[in-house]
Amino acid sequence: MSDFETAGRTRTMLSAVIVIVIIGVAGVSIFYLGGGFGPNNTTTGTTTTTTSSGITLTILTRHDISIQNVFKSAFLASDIAHDANIVDLKFRAPAEEFWDDLINEGTIDVCWGGGPTLFDQLMRDSLLYPLTSPRMQTVAARVNDTIAGVDMKRNNTADELVWIAAAISTFGFTVNNAFLDTYSLPTPSTWTDLADPVYASLLPTVPTISMGNAPGTTSNTRIYEIITQALGWQEGWTTMSRMAGSAGIYSGSVETQNAVETGEVGISMSIDFYGYLSQARNPDCQYFVPEGQSIVNGDPIAIAANTQQEAAAEAFVDFILSCYGQSLWLNNNIRRMPVMRCAFDEPTAVGVEDLYTAFNQTIDTVGIDFNDTMSLQMNRAFIKYWESVLTDAHTALVNCWYAIYTAYHEGRINAAELDSYASLMSQMMTIQDPKTSTMETFTPAYATAINNDMIYDSAYANSVQSRWTAAANIQYANIQAQVEAET
């Protein structure tokens, strides 16, 4: 179990948080699973709306509306919700940078979905309520401590349980076989394959890959972290730069997945459940886990530290981590991997043989030795650098990569020279740090050193990002000019 240091918190919210209120659909019958509270057990407080008719829980989430709808209607129809006098759920789904502000304001009861790094950040900053009650200990015992060698639970520095995985995921890519066949492109099996110059063959007009902008998608960010940890820092960034040169960059994971599902591109970055959904919707689509280059993630659920509705929040966690609650992940509009195998034993778990096969493959996955502590220590700097050099400088990157591909395709440079130019193209940017005035290259040590400032000092973060982008534009243009001078 990793230890996480507490960091200071002095950030000002930069934009309005979008509040998503989903109107539930009642009438779904389910089995009673787990303990509950009497109908008169209500508590007033700042985190929920409590009236004579019952409690409204507020849930901070990265899960999309389809997931919210399925779980809301089922939960509100359950005995667990009835016994706890919970009559409504209100979902809030802002960007992860605003989660700590909302929890500190006392407006959140439950945190649900968004990946281990986000929840580890909340744990580090003492924003998660210890799950130490007898009920939560009983619930936690239903979930394996580890799956495929990865922790499914996390304890804080006081050795108190603070989050539990509510679902599991792998990370890979989805291919559209019809697209690949149309353009005579090979089917990749690893991240390294996606760096092949063949995927630049349709440039400059048609991208062959879709990648999500790192700040807009926690699942794609996890993929990028996996690539750098699996291949090494510089080789990982070189691989991603070559991939991004052949790619369209999309605002979020949904848009990234839609691009491959509709045949706009041939390959997309994918968390497994998006891949399985695409397979179900489009028979041309197929989800792949890169051979020896992925991990299994536990996607957490937790109770917000400042909730005044601990009992009601515990009831929701109890439901999510019941066998029936877990079976809702198998819904045709979701198709995610539950963290508990008993989900497949529920009467409603029919027609999901493919998911059961995928579940068994997932729990047997041998992934890379992923360093969660490293991810936490540099996550914000990592995603902002990614955005700066691969999204904000994307036009220059594409032009440079296409020039390298063209020189290779025309026989003006050989494969070794192509690799050399690509390595120069993707060298880590060096800028003058706005605070220290020293020249700094984006290394793991520098990313870790500036991570808190990238989170809490918006002026500093904006200045650093603009300098990274400017440096990237210059670097890409210089390499392009060198390549085009080859005769």
N, C-alpha and C positions, 0 to 999 in steps of 0.2 A: 504494500500500500504506500502510495507516494504522500509526502508531506507538502503542504502548500502554505506559503507565507501570506500573511494579511497585508493588503496594500491600502494606501490612503485613497480617499475618494473625494475629489473636488471638481467634478466635471459639471458643466452647465449643459442642459439639454438643448440640442441644436435645431430640432424640428419637432413638429407636432406628432404625437403618437396616434396612429390610426386605431380606433377602437372598433373591433368587429363584434357585433352582437348577433348571434345566431338564434333564430326562432326555432325552438324544438318541435318535433313531431311526436305526439304521445301515442300510446297504444301498443307498444312492443312488449310482449310477455316474456319474462325471463325467470330463471330459477333464483331462489334466495341463496346467496353464497357469502358467508362471512358475517361478522357481528354488526350491530347497528345501535341506534339510539332511539329513545322514546320520542313520539311526535311532539311533545311539549318541551323538549330539550333544545331551547334556542338561546342564542347569545347575541347581544347587540354589540356593535363595534364598527370601526372605520373601514374594515376590509370587505364587508358584505352588506347586502341589503336584507334586513330582517324585519318582517312584518308579521301581523297576526296570522297571515296565510302561510308563512314559511320563510326559508332561508334561500338567498341567491348566492352561490359561490362564484368568485371571480378567478379565472384560470388564465395564467400567462403561458402562451404556447407558441411553438413554431410549427405546429401541425396545421395542415391546410383545412379548408372548409369542409371538404368531403369527410375527413376524419372527425372533425368537430360534430357534424350532423349525425353521423352514425352513433357515436358514443353518447352524445347528449340525449337523444331520444331513448336509447336503451337504458341509460343510467336513471333518468327521471322516472321511468316506468318500473324501476327495481324496488324490491323490498328494502334494500340498503338505503336508497334515497328517501323512501317513505318513512322509515324508522328514524332517520336523522332529520326529518322535516325539511328536506331540501326540495324546493319547488322549481328552481331555475339555475342555469349555468350561464355565466357571461364570459365570453372569451375575448382576450386581448392579445393581439399578434403583432407587436412592433418589432423593429429590428433589434437584434440582441444588445446593441450598445445602450438601449434605453431600459433594459430589464432592471438593472440595479436601482435606477431612479424610482421606478414604479413600486418596487418592493420597499424601498426606504420610505416612500410616501404612505405606506400602509394600505395600499389599494388592492393587494393581491393575496389570494389564499393558497393557490396551488401553482407550481411550475411544472410544465409537462411537455417534454420533447424539445430537442435542440442540440443534442449531442453532449458527450462527456466534458469537452473543454468548456463549454458555456456553463455547465453546472459546477464544474470544478472552480471556475471563476467566482460563481455565487458562493460556493463553500468557503473559498479563500477569504472572501469579504464578509463572512458571518451572516449571510442572507438566507440561509436555509435552517429550518426548524429541526432539531434532533428528533429522529424517529425512534424514540426510546420507550414509548408506552407499551404496555402488554399487547395491545391490539396490533401496533406496528411491528413488534417483534414477531408476532404470529404471522403477519402478512409477509414479512421479509423472509421467513423460513420457507415460504413456498418457492422462492427463486434461488436457483443455484448461485453459489458465491462466485463461480467463474464459468465461462463457456468458451471453449476453444482457447483456453489459457488466458482469457481476458476477464478482468474484474467486472462483475455485474452489480456491485454495491460499492459505496465509498463512505469511509469514516473521516471525520474532521480531526484536527490536531488533538482534541480531547477524547479521541477514540469513540465518538458517538456517530452512529449511522445517520447520514443526512440525505442520501439519494439511493434509489433502487432502479435498476433497468426495468422498463416496462415493455420494451420490444428489442429485437436485435436486428442488425443489418450487416451486410457486406457492401463493399464499394468496388465498382468496376465500370464497364461501359456497355452500352446497348448499340448493336449494329443494325442497320437496315439493309438486309441482304439484297433487296431489289436495287437500291441505290448503288451498292458496291458492284453488283453484276452489270448494271447499266454502264458504269464507267470503268469496268475491268480493274477494280481495285481489290487488293487482297484483304482477307479477314484477319484482323489483328488478334493476338492472344496475350500480349503484355503491353505495359505502358511504353516500353522501349520501341515496340513495333509502331506505335502511333507517332513516333518521331521520324519515321522513314520519309524521305523526300517525295515518295510516290504520292503521298496525300496532299502535296502541293501542286499536283499536276493540273488541277482545274482552276488554279489561281490565274489572274486576280479576280475573276468574276464569281466563282463558285467555291465557297468553303466546304470542306469535306467533313469537318469535325465541329461539334458544338461544345463550348466550355462556358460555365457560369462564372460571372465576375465574383471574385472571392468574397468581398464584403456582403454580397447579396444572397449567398447560399452556404449554409454550414456544411451540407453534405459534400458539395464540390470542394470546399476548403479542406475538408478531411481528406479527400482524394489527393489534393496537391501536397498536403503534409505527408501522406503515405508515400508519394513519389519521391520527395526529398529524403525521407527516412529510409526508404527501400534502396534507392540508388546512390545516396550520398548527396551532400549539399549542392556542390557545383554541377554534378552530373544530373541531379534532379531538376535544377533550374534550366539547364541546357535542354533537357528532354521537354520540359513544359514550354520553353520558348519556341522550340521547333513545332510542337503541337499547336500552340497558339498562333503561330504563323500560318498554319493551314486551316485555322478555325474561324468560326464566327463566335464573338463573345456575347453572351446573353445575360440579362439582368438577374435571373434567378434560376433555381433548379427546375421549376415547372417549364419555363420557356426553353431551357436547354434540352429537356426531354422531349418537348413537343416538336422540336426541330427534327429529331431523328424519327419520331413516330409518324410524322407527316411526310417524310422523305425529303425534307429541305436539306439535310446533311446525311452522311452515311454512318456516322459514329457520334455518340454523345457520352459525356460523363454521367454516370448514373449511380445513385444509391439503389440497392437491390429491388425495393418495392416499386420504384418507378420503372425499373427494367421489367419486372413481372407484369405490371399493368400494361406496358407497351406490348409485351408478348401476347397478352390476352386480347388487346384491341386490334393489333395489326400482325398477322401471321408472318410478315416479312421481317419482323423485329426479333432479336435474340439477345439476351443478357449474358455477359461473360464476366467472370471473376478472374482478373489477371493471375496467371500461374505464379504462385509464390510471392505475389506483390500486393496483397490486400490484408485486411484485418477484419475481425468481427467486432462491431461496436454494440454496446448496450446503451439504448436511448432512454434517459432517466425520467423519473417522476419524483417530485419532492414537495414539501410543504414550505411556504414562504415564512421567513422568520417573524415577520410582524403581523401575521394573521391574528385576528381575534376569534377565529372560528376553527380552532384546532380539531374539535370533535367532528365537525362537518367535513373538514378537509381530509381527515383520516378516513371518513366513510368513502370519499371519492377514491382515495388511494387503494382502499380495500377492494372496491369494485374493479378498478383497472387491473389489479393483481389477483383477481379471482379467475377460475377456469373459464367461466362464461365471458367475463370482461375480456380476457385474452383472446377468446374465439372471435371477437368482433374485428380483430386485425385481419381475419381471413375473408371479410366482406369483399365482394367483387369490385367495389369502388375503392378499396384500400389495398388489399393483397400484400400485407406486411408480415414479417416473421414475428410471431409471439415469442416471449422469453420463456414461457412455460409450455411444455409438451402437452399437458392435459387439455389445452385449447382444442386439439384435434379430436378429443373424445366427446366433445359437446354435441348434442343432437343437431345443432345448427351447422356443424362443420361438415357439410356435404359438398361433393364436387370439387374438393381441394386437394386431390391426390398429388397434383404437381407441386403444390406448396409444401405438402408433407415431405415429399422427396427433397425439395430444396431446403427445408428445415433440417433434415438429417444431414445433408451435405454441409450446411452452414455450421452446425455444432461440431462437425468433424474437421472443419477448416484448419489448416496449419498456416497461420499468417506470419507476417513479419513481427519482430519484437518492437512494437510501437511504444515510443516514449511519451506518455501522457504529460509528464512533468515538463518536458521540453516544449511540448505544444502549448501548455498553459503559459509558460514563461515568455513566449515570443509571439503568441497568436495574433495580437492586434498589429504588431509591426509586420508580421508575415503577410497578412491579408492586404494591408495598405501598400506594401511594396509590390505585391502581385498586381493590384489594381493600377498602380503607377506605371509599371514598366510593360505590362501585358495588355491592359485595357486602355488606359489613357494614351499610350504611345502605340496603339495597335496598328494604325495605318502605316507608320514608319516600319514597324516590325514586319508586317505582311510584305511591304515593298522589298525589304532587305532579304527575307527568306525566299521570296519569289525570284529575286535576282540570283541568289545562290543556286536555287533549283534550276533555273534556266541555263546558267553557265554549265552546270553538271549535265543537264539533258542535251545540250548542244555540243558536249565534249570538250568545252574550253577548260574545265577542271575535272580532276578525277575524284573518286569517292573519298580518299584521304583528305584532299584539299577541301571538299565540301564539309567534312567533319571539322576541319580546322577553322574554316570561316564561320561555321555555326557556333563553335565554341567561343570565338571572338565576339560574335553577335550577342551571346548570352552571358558574357562575363558580368559579374555582380557590379552594380553601379557604385561609383565613388562620388560623394558629395561633401561639401563643407557643412558640418553640423551647425544649425542655427544658434545653438546655445554655447557650444564650446569653441566654435570657429576652427576646429580641427578637421582634416580630411578623413572621412570614414567610409570604408567599404562595407556593403551589406553582408556581414558574416553572421553566424549564429550568435556570437558574443555581442556584436553591436545590436542585433535585433532584440536580444534579451535586455541589454542596457537601456534601450529607449522605449521598451514596451509600455511602461506605465505612463510616460509622457505622451505616447501615441494614443493612449486611452483618455487621459485626463486633461491634457493641454491641447485644445483644438487649434490654437494659433500655431503652436510648434508642429503639430501633425500636418496641418495644411502646408506649412512651409517646407517640411521634409518631403512630402509627397510631390509638390511642384518641382523640387530640385531633382528628385529621382526621375520624374517624367522628362524633364529637360535633358538630363544626362542620357536617358534612354534614346530619345529622339536623335541626339547627336551621334551616339554610338551606332545606332542602326544605319543612319545616313552615311557615316564614314565607311562602315563595312560594305554597304551597298556600292558605294563609289569604287572601293578597291576591287570588288568582284566584277563590276561592269568594265573595269579597265583591263581585265584579263583578255588576252587575244588568242 
